[in-house]
Each structure stands twice: as structure tokens, then as C-alpha cells.
Amino acid sequence: MLSTAHPPWCARGHRCGLGEHRSAPHVVQVAGVGRAVLTRVRGAGGREHAEVLVRLELAGHEPRARWQLGMLLAGMGRVLGRARALRG
């Protein structure tokens, strides 16, 4: 059940609901490359996680676009692996 006590980082309002607390989104934008949006979430069970949405501008040439997607997946795998190691 969702706790009625909001954590300090909770954005409250319409963002907070559906059994979870959500922070305001944090956006990192790199012109000509893409952007990432990070939101901190605490689920109804109390577990916290980061929700990340990444938008990468792809090359117009198909082999290069596939390479970019592969590099993005590989990089995300490294990030998730490091996060797991830090979690202990």
C-alpha cells in the first residue's frame, strides 16, 4: 500500500499515484545527440528504482544506425552491471 508520507524528493500532485511516489523528471540533453530523462520511483512495496528514458538521434545510414543501437545496448548493459555491483 502506498504510504501517505511523501519522501522529500517526491514531486507530489499528479505525478504521485498509482501506488507509487515519483520525483520530477531530470533531463540531460545533448544537442545533436539525444537526451535522457531520469525519474526516481518508490513503488507501493517500498522498493525504489530509477526509471530512465533515452532518446538517441540515429544516423540516416542503416548500418551506422544499427551500430549506434548496438553501442547503446552495450553501454546500458555496463551501466546496469555497475549499478548491480554498487547495490551489494
KETORKOL-812080 format. One record per residue: y, x, z of N, C-alpha, C, O in turn; residue number from 0; residue in three letters. Coordinates in nm, 4 decimals. Example, Ala and Ser with C-alpha at 12.3 -4.5 7.8 and 13.67 -1.06 7.14 Angstrom:
<atoms>
ATOM;n.y;n.x;n.z;ca.y;ca.x;ca.z;c.y;c.x;c.z;o.y;o.x;o.z;n;res
ATOM;-0.5690;1.3190;0.7800;-0.4500;1.2300;0.7800;-0.3300;1.3200;0.7800;-0.3319;1.4236;0.8465;0;ALA
ATOM;-0.2250;1.2850;0.7080;-0.1060;1.3670;0.7140;0.0030;1.2900;0.7870;0.1138;1.3409;0.8039;1;SER
</atoms>
This chain:
<atoms>
ATOM;n.y;n.x;n.z;ca.y;ca.x;ca.z;c.y;c.x;c.z;o.y;o.x;o.z;n;res
ATOM;-0.1181;0.0843;0.0000;0.0000;0.0000;0.0000;0.1241;0.0886;0.0000;0.1273;0.1912;0.0679;0;MET
ATOM;0.2255;0.0497;-0.0754;0.3494;0.1258;-0.0865;0.4242;0.1225;0.0459;0.4499;0.0157;0.1015;1;LEU
ATOM;0.4586;0.2399;0.0951;0.5389;0.2492;0.2166;0.6799;0.2010;0.1863;0.7356;0.2327;0.0812;2;SER
ATOM;0.7376;0.1245;0.2781;0.8744;0.0773;0.2571;0.9761;0.1865;0.2847;1.0913;0.1743;0.2431;3;THR
ATOM;0.9369;0.2931;0.3538;1.0276;0.4053;0.3800;1.0334;0.4938;0.2552;0.9333;0.5533;0.2153;4;ALA
ATOM;1.1487;0.5014;0.1960;1.1654;0.5834;0.0761;1.1775;0.7306;0.1140;1.2497;0.7639;0.2080;5;HIS
ATOM;1.1073;0.8202;0.0420;1.1299;0.9630;0.0647;1.2718;0.9978;0.0179;1.3299;0.9244;-0.0620;6;PRO
ATOM;1.3275;1.1083;0.0668;1.4658;1.1437;0.0304;1.4898;1.1564;-0.1193;1.6007;1.1303;-0.1659;7;PRO
ATOM;1.3891;1.1956;-0.1952;1.4057;1.2173;-0.3385;1.3883;1.0900;-0.4213;1.4114;1.0928;-0.5422;8;TRP
ATOM;1.3486;0.9798;-0.3603;1.3217;0.8557;-0.4335;1.4506;0.7992;-0.4928;1.5535;0.7940;-0.4254;9;CYS
ATOM;1.4446;0.7570;-0.6188;1.5620;0.7013;-0.6869;1.5893;0.5571;-0.6455;1.6981;0.5049;-0.6702;10;ALA
ATOM;1.4927;0.4936;-0.5837;1.5037;0.3548;-0.5380;1.5319;0.2607;-0.6552;1.5093;0.2969;-0.7706;11;ARG
ATOM;1.5798;0.1438;-0.6267;1.6152;0.0487;-0.7318;1.4973;0.0160;-0.8220;1.3833;0.0074;-0.7765;12;GLY
ATOM;1.5260;-0.0020;-0.9506;1.4236;-0.0425;-1.0462;1.3188;0.0655;-1.0713;1.2110;0.0348;-1.1222;13;HIS
ATOM;1.3474;0.1912;-1.0371;1.2500;0.2988;-1.0585;1.1376;0.2942;-0.9557;1.0274;0.3431;-0.9805;14;ARG
ATOM;1.1662;0.2355;-0.8412;1.0718;0.2331;-0.7304;1.0001;0.0985;-0.7318;1.0630;-0.0057;-0.7134;15;CYS
ATOM;0.8725;0.1002;-0.7529;0.7964;-0.0231;-0.7576;0.6589;0.0019;-0.8150;0.6186;0.1165;-0.8349;16;GLY
ATOM;0.5876;-0.1049;-0.8416;0.4526;-0.0964;-0.8963;0.3642;-0.0074;-0.8102;0.2765;0.0626;-0.8608;17;LEU
ATOM;0.3883;-0.0110;-0.6785;0.3043;0.0648;-0.5868;0.3357;0.2117;-0.5776;0.2528;0.2885;-0.5288;18;GLY
ATOM;0.4535;0.2546;-0.6231;0.4869;0.3957;-0.6172;0.6363;0.4170;-0.5973;0.7174;0.3281;-0.6231;19;GLU
ATOM;0.6712;0.5375;-0.5506;0.8098;0.5829;-0.5426;0.8292;0.6826;-0.6558;0.7409;0.7642;-0.6825;20;HIS
ATOM;0.9460;0.6766;-0.7238;0.9752;0.7658;-0.8366;1.1134;0.8259;-0.8202;1.2076;0.7575;-0.7801;21;ARG
ATOM;1.1248;0.9536;-0.8512;1.2563;1.0184;-0.8498;1.3324;0.9814;-0.9758;1.2760;0.9251;-1.0696;22;SER
ATOM;1.4598;1.0132;-0.9769;1.5356;1.0046;-1.1015;1.4789;1.1118;-1.1948;1.4389;1.2183;-1.1477;23;ALA
ATOM;1.4747;1.0867;-1.3243;1.4211;1.1880;-1.4157;1.5130;1.3092;-1.4256;1.6353;1.2962;-1.4235;24;PRO
ATOM;1.4526;1.4268;-1.4365;1.5254;1.5521;-1.4551;1.4970;1.5980;-1.5982;1.3810;1.6109;-1.6375;25;HIS
ATOM;1.6013;1.6224;-1.6750;1.5869;1.6543;-1.8172;1.6292;1.7980;-1.8446;1.7342;1.8439;-1.7996;26;VAL
ATOM;1.5435;1.8681;-1.9204;1.5769;2.0011;-1.9717;1.5743;1.9891;-2.1234;1.4715;1.9556;-2.1822;27;VAL
ATOM;1.6873;2.0164;-2.1859;1.6971;2.0038;-2.3310;1.7359;2.1379;-2.3908;1.8283;2.2041;-2.3436;28;GLN
ATOM;1.6640;2.1772;-2.4956;1.6952;2.2999;-2.5685;1.7239;2.2582;-2.7129;1.6345;2.2131;-2.7844;29;VAL
ATOM;1.8487;2.2737;-2.7544;1.8904;2.2310;-2.8875;1.8037;2.2939;-2.9961;1.7786;2.4144;-2.9951;30;ALA
ATOM;1.7593;2.2127;-3.0876;1.6788;2.2604;-3.1992;1.5334;2.2875;-3.1656;1.4560;2.3264;-3.2531;31;GLY
ATOM;1.4948;2.2675;-3.0398;1.3571;2.2945;-2.9975;1.2914;2.1686;-2.9426;1.1831;2.1302;-2.9869;32;VAL
ATOM;1.3562;2.1048;-2.8467;1.2995;1.9844;-2.7874;1.3513;1.9636;-2.6469;1.4532;2.0200;-2.6069;33;GLY
ATOM;1.2781;1.8806;-2.5721;1.3197;1.8519;-2.4358;1.2000;1.8172;-2.3498;1.0939;1.7799;-2.3999;34;ARG
ATOM;1.2189;1.8301;-2.2200;1.1162;1.7919;-2.1228;1.1830;1.7055;-2.0166;1.2958;1.7320;-1.9750;35;ALA
ATOM;1.1119;1.6019;-1.9736;1.1603;1.5123;-1.8692;1.0584;1.5161;-1.7561;0.9402;1.4889;-1.7775;36;VAL
ATOM;1.1043;1.5502;-1.6353;1.0179;1.5614;-1.5184;1.0555;1.4527;-1.4184;1.1731;1.4344;-1.3867;37;LEU
ATOM;0.9545;1.3804;-1.3686;0.9747;1.2782;-1.2665;0.8734;1.3008;-1.1557;0.7539;1.3150;-1.1817;38;THR
ATOM;0.9213;1.3039;-1.0325;0.8328;1.3163;-0.9166;0.7873;1.1758;-0.8769;0.8673;1.0824;-0.8730;39;ARG
ATOM;0.6572;1.1621;-0.8474;0.5998;1.0312;-0.8176;0.5123;1.0391;-0.6932;0.4336;1.1325;-0.6781;40;VAL
ATOM;0.5259;0.9417;-0.6046;0.4338;0.9251;-0.4919;0.3641;0.7918;-0.5122;0.4276;0.6863;-0.5113;41;ARG
ATOM;0.2318;0.7978;-0.5305;0.1537;0.6780;-0.5535;0.1345;0.5958;-0.4271;0.1695;0.6394;-0.3174;42;GLY
ATOM;0.0786;0.4767;-0.4436;0.0565;0.3847;-0.3316;-0.0311;0.4475;-0.2240;-0.0161;0.4149;-0.1062;43;ALA
ATOM;-0.1223;0.5368;-0.2618;-0.2108;0.6026;-0.1657;-0.1471;0.7208;-0.0953;-0.2096;0.7821;-0.0087;44;GLY
ATOM;-0.0225;0.7543;-0.1312;0.0475;0.8654;-0.0676;0.0393;0.9970;-0.1430;0.1095;1.0921;-0.1085;45;GLY
ATOM;-0.0445;1.0045;-0.2448;-0.0592;1.1272;-0.3242;0.0621;1.1457;-0.4140;0.1072;1.0505;-0.4775;46;ARG
ATOM;0.1152;1.2673;-0.4198;0.2306;1.2961;-0.5047;0.1897;1.3739;-0.6282;0.0953;1.4529;-0.6251;47;GLU
ATOM;0.2604;1.3514;-0.7349;0.2371;1.4270;-0.8577;0.3660;1.4342;-0.9391;0.4627;1.3631;-0.9120;48;HIS
ATOM;0.3648;1.5204;-1.0379;0.4759;1.5339;-1.1315;0.4335;1.4716;-1.2631;0.3233;1.4959;-1.3121;49;ALA
ATOM;0.5200;1.3927;-1.3184;0.4965;1.3322;-1.4488;0.5890;1.4041;-1.5463;0.7101;1.4085;-1.5248;50;GLU
ATOM;0.5336;1.4600;-1.6526;0.6123;1.5395;-1.7467;0.5957;1.4825;-1.8867;0.4839;1.4635;-1.9345;51;VAL
ATOM;0.7078;1.4554;-1.9514;0.7096;1.4104;-2.0898;0.7763;1.5205;-2.1709;0.8892;1.5595;-2.1414;52;LEU
ATOM;0.7077;1.5708;-2.2724;0.7609;1.6796;-2.3540;0.7760;1.6311;-2.4974;0.6858;1.5693;-2.5538;53;VAL
ATOM;0.8917;1.6604;-2.5548;0.9151;1.6292;-2.6960;0.9502;1.7598;-2.7656;1.0515;1.8222;-2.7341;54;ARG
ATOM;0.8669;1.8008;-2.8595;0.8848;1.9260;-2.9323;0.9138;1.8935;-3.0785;0.8408;1.8178;-3.1424;55;LEU
ATOM;1.0205;1.9514;-3.1296;1.0514;1.9326;-3.2713;0.9531;2.0160;-3.3528;0.9453;2.1378;-3.3366;56;GLU
ATOM;0.8791;1.9501;-3.4394;0.7765;2.0178;-3.5188;0.8320;2.0673;-3.6514;0.9252;2.0096;-3.7075;57;LEU
ATOM;0.7736;2.1736;-3.6992;0.8096;2.2292;-3.8300;0.7737;2.1292;-3.9389;0.6830;2.0477;-3.9216;58;ALA
ATOM;0.8437;2.1353;-4.0492;0.8168;2.0464;-4.1617;0.6954;2.0884;-4.2438;0.6480;2.0120;-4.3279;59;GLY
ATOM;0.6461;2.2067;-4.2206;0.5315;2.2607;-4.2945;0.4064;2.2390;-4.2102;0.3999;2.2862;-4.0967;60;HIS
ATOM;0.3076;2.1688;-4.2635;0.1930;2.1244;-4.1845;0.1164;2.2346;-4.1099;0.0900;2.2175;-3.9908;61;GLU
ATOM;0.0799;2.3449;-4.1724;0.0089;2.4460;-4.0936;0.0914;2.4961;-3.9742;0.0370;2.5221;-3.8668;62;PRO
ATOM;0.2210;2.5092;-3.9940;0.3077;2.5562;-3.8848;0.3170;2.4502;-3.7744;0.3159;2.4854;-3.6564;63;ARG
ATOM;0.3260;2.3232;-3.8093;0.3314;2.2149;-3.7104;0.2021;2.2122;-3.6280;0.2068;2.1944;-3.5063;64;ALA
ATOM;0.0878;2.2296;-3.6932;-0.0400;2.2333;-3.6198;-0.0447;2.3534;-3.5258;-0.0951;2.3434;-3.4139;65;ARG
ATOM;0.0079;2.4668;-3.5714;0.0126;2.5854;-3.4856;0.0989;2.5571;-3.3630;0.0609;2.5916;-3.2511;66;TRP
ATOM;0.2166;2.4936;-3.3837;0.3039;2.4595;-3.2717;0.2308;2.3697;-3.1707;0.2403;2.3917;-3.0499;67;GLN
ATOM;0.1590;2.2699;-3.2197;0.0851;2.1799;-3.1309;-0.0221;2.2550;-3.0531;-0.0428;2.2295;-2.9344;68;LEU
ATOM;-0.0894;2.3465;-3.1192;-0.1909;2.4270;-3.0511;-0.1298;2.5132;-2.9420;-0.1852;2.5249;-2.8327;69;GLY
ATOM;-0.0158;2.5732;-2.9718;0.0528;2.6563;-2.8722;0.1016;2.5726;-2.7549;0.0971;2.6170;-2.6401;70;MET
ATOM;0.1485;2.4511;-2.7838;0.1927;2.3612;-2.6775;0.0760;2.3258;-2.5853;0.0899;2.3301;-2.4631;71;LEU
ATOM;-0.0374;2.2912;-2.6427;-0.1553;2.2590;-2.5616;-0.2028;2.3785;-2.4804;-0.2387;2.3641;-2.3635;72;LEU
ATOM;-0.2031;2.4952;-2.5410;-0.2452;2.6158;-2.4688;-0.1502;2.6444;-2.3531;-0.1940;2.6778;-2.2430;73;ALA
ATOM;-0.0204;2.6312;-2.3782;0.0783;2.6539;-2.2732;0.0653;2.5527;-2.1600;0.0771;2.5888;-2.0430;74;GLY
ATOM;0.0412;2.4274;-2.1937;0.0233;2.3247;-2.0908;-0.1021;2.3533;-2.0087;-0.1042;2.3302;-1.8878;75;MET
ATOM;-0.2054;2.4032;-2.0739;-0.3273;2.4403;-2.0014;-0.3005;2.5509;-1.9002;-0.3520;2.5473;-1.7885;76;GLY
ATOM;-0.2196;2.6493;-1.9397;-0.1837;2.7578;-1.8469;-0.1011;2.7044;-1.7301;-0.1241;2.7427;-1.6154;77;ARG
ATOM;-0.0057;2.6166;-1.7583;0.0778;2.5583;-1.6521;-0.0086;2.4798;-1.5546;0.0066;2.4938;-1.4333;78;VAL
ATOM;-0.0984;2.3978;-1.6060;-0.1856;2.3183;-1.5185;-0.2784;2.4079;-1.4377;-0.3048;2.3799;-1.3207;79;LEU
ATOM;-0.3282;2.5149;-1.4981;-0.4139;2.6084;-1.4258;-0.3397;2.6774;-1.3125;-0.3945;2.6955;-1.2038;80;GLY
ATOM;-0.2151;2.7159;-1.3376;-0.1345;2.7791;-1.2324;-0.1029;2.6794;-1.1208;-0.1068;2.7144;-1.0029;81;ARG
ATOM;-0.0723;2.5575;-1.1577;-0.0427;2.4552;-1.0572;-0.1655;2.4310;-0.9693;-0.1533;2.4130;-0.8481;82;ALA
ATOM;-0.2816;2.4307;-1.0299;-0.4050;2.4113;-0.9535;-0.4263;2.5278;-0.8555;-0.4659;2.5070;-0.7408;83;ARG
ATOM;-0.3996;2.6503;-0.9024;-0.4166;2.7682;-0.8160;-0.3196;2.7648;-0.6977;-0.3552;2.8047;-0.5869;84;ALA
ATOM;-0.1981;2.7175;-0.7211;-0.0980;2.7099;-0.6143;-0.1294;2.6007;-0.5135;-0.0892;2.6089;-0.3974;85;LEU
ATOM;-0.2000;2.5002;-0.5573;-0.2339;2.3874;-0.4721;-0.3302;2.4289;-0.3603;-0.3307;2.3710;-0.2517;86;ARG
ATOM;-0.4097;2.5287;-0.3895;-0.5010;2.5828;-0.2883;-0.6176;2.5014;-0.2756;-0.7056;2.5318;-0.1950;87;GLY
</atoms>
